[in-house]
Amino acid sequence: MPLSLQEIIINIAAFKEEAPIFAKRVEKEFRPDSEAVVLELTEEELDLPTDEMAALKCPGLDYFLDVFIVQEMVADFDNSAQPVPLDERMAAVIHYAEYDA
């Protein structure tokens, strides 16, 4: 059963840090409700270009970020002096994936 990008980010600690996240763009952008998967890959598969990974393992989805990047961002949110609401966390992670990664 596919998960949403938001479900993956909420449960990011459960995934291996080297795993890549792929998500479906909705109207050309990632959204919290975008269908998404975390790929558990072999060492050989991790060496494939991301477009080849997507074609083989999750056609129709685009590379989003690696799990370890999201884990680091979530840790920063958790260690913030002020609580960071989920919608702000999602917006920050998606913005990073779209523009900074």
C-alpha positions as CSV (number, residue, x, y, z in Angstrom):
1,M,0.0,0.0,0.0
2,P,1.5,3.3,-1.0
3,L,2.0,6.0,1.6
4,S,1.7,9.7,1.4
5,L,4.8,11.9,1.6
6,Q,3.5,13.2,4.9
7,E,3.2,9.7,6.3
8,I,6.7,8.9,5.3
9,I,8.1,12.1,6.9
10,I,6.1,11.6,10.1
11,N,7.6,8.1,10.4
12,I,11.1,8.9,8.9
13,A,13.0,7.3,11.9
14,A,11.6,3.9,10.8
15,F,13.6,3.9,7.5
16,K,17.2,3.1,6.7
17,E,19.1,6.3,6.3
18,E,20.7,5.4,2.9
19,A,17.2,4.7,1.3
20,P,15.9,7.2,-1.3
21,I,12.4,8.6,-1.2
22,F,10.4,8.9,-4.5
23,A,7.2,10.8,-4.7
24,K,4.5,11.6,-7.3
25,R,4.3,15.2,-8.4
26,V,0.8,16.6,-8.3
27,E,0.4,19.5,-10.9
28,K,4.2,19.5,-11.2
29,E,4.9,19.8,-7.5
30,F,5.4,17.6,-4.5
31,R,2.6,17.9,-1.9
32,P,2.1,16.3,1.6
33,D,-0.6,14.0,0.1
34,S,1.7,12.9,-2.8
35,E,1.9,9.2,-3.2
36,A,5.4,8.2,-2.1
37,V,7.7,5.2,-1.4
38,V,11.0,4.6,0.4
39,L,13.1,2.2,-1.6
40,E,15.2,-0.4,0.2
41,L,17.9,-1.1,-2.3
42,T,20.9,-3.4,-2.7
43,E,24.4,-1.8,-2.9
44,E,24.4,-2.3,-6.7
45,E,21.0,-0.6,-7.0
46,L,22.1,2.3,-4.9
47,D,24.7,3.0,-7.5
48,L,22.1,3.5,-10.3
49,P,21.2,6.9,-11.5
50,T,18.0,8.1,-9.8
51,D,16.0,8.1,-13.1
52,E,16.9,4.5,-13.7
53,M,16.0,3.6,-10.1
54,A,12.6,5.2,-10.6
55,A,12.0,3.5,-13.9
56,L,12.8,0.1,-12.4
57,K,11.2,0.3,-9.0
58,C,8.6,3.0,-9.0
59,P,7.5,4.2,-12.5
60,G,5.7,7.6,-12.4
61,L,7.5,8.8,-9.3
62,D,10.3,11.3,-9.1
63,Y,13.3,11.3,-6.7
64,F,12.4,13.4,-3.6
65,L,15.3,13.1,-1.1
66,D,17.3,10.5,0.7
67,V,16.0,9.4,4.1
68,F,19.0,10.7,6.0
69,I,18.4,14.3,4.8
70,V,14.8,14.2,6.0
71,Q,16.0,12.6,9.3
72,E,18.4,15.5,9.8
73,M,15.8,18.1,9.1
74,V,13.3,16.4,11.5
75,A,16.0,16.3,14.2
76,D,16.5,20.0,13.7
77,F,12.7,20.7,14.0
78,D,12.6,18.5,17.2
79,N,15.5,20.4,18.7
80,S,14.1,23.8,17.9
81,A,13.4,26.2,20.8
82,Q,9.9,26.6,19.5
83,P,7.7,23.7,18.4
84,V,7.5,23.5,14.6
85,P,3.9,22.5,13.4
86,L,3.6,19.6,11.0
87,D,2.4,21.8,8.1
88,E,5.5,24.0,8.5
89,R,7.7,20.9,8.7
90,M,6.2,19.6,5.5
91,A,6.5,22.9,3.7
92,A,10.2,23.2,4.7
93,V,11.1,19.6,3.6
94,I,9.2,20.0,0.3
95,H,10.8,23.4,-0.4
96,Y,14.3,21.9,0.3
97,A,13.5,19.0,-2.1
98,E,12.3,21.3,-4.8
99,Y,14.8,24.1,-4.6
100,D,17.8,23.3,-2.5
101,A,18.7,19.6,-3.0
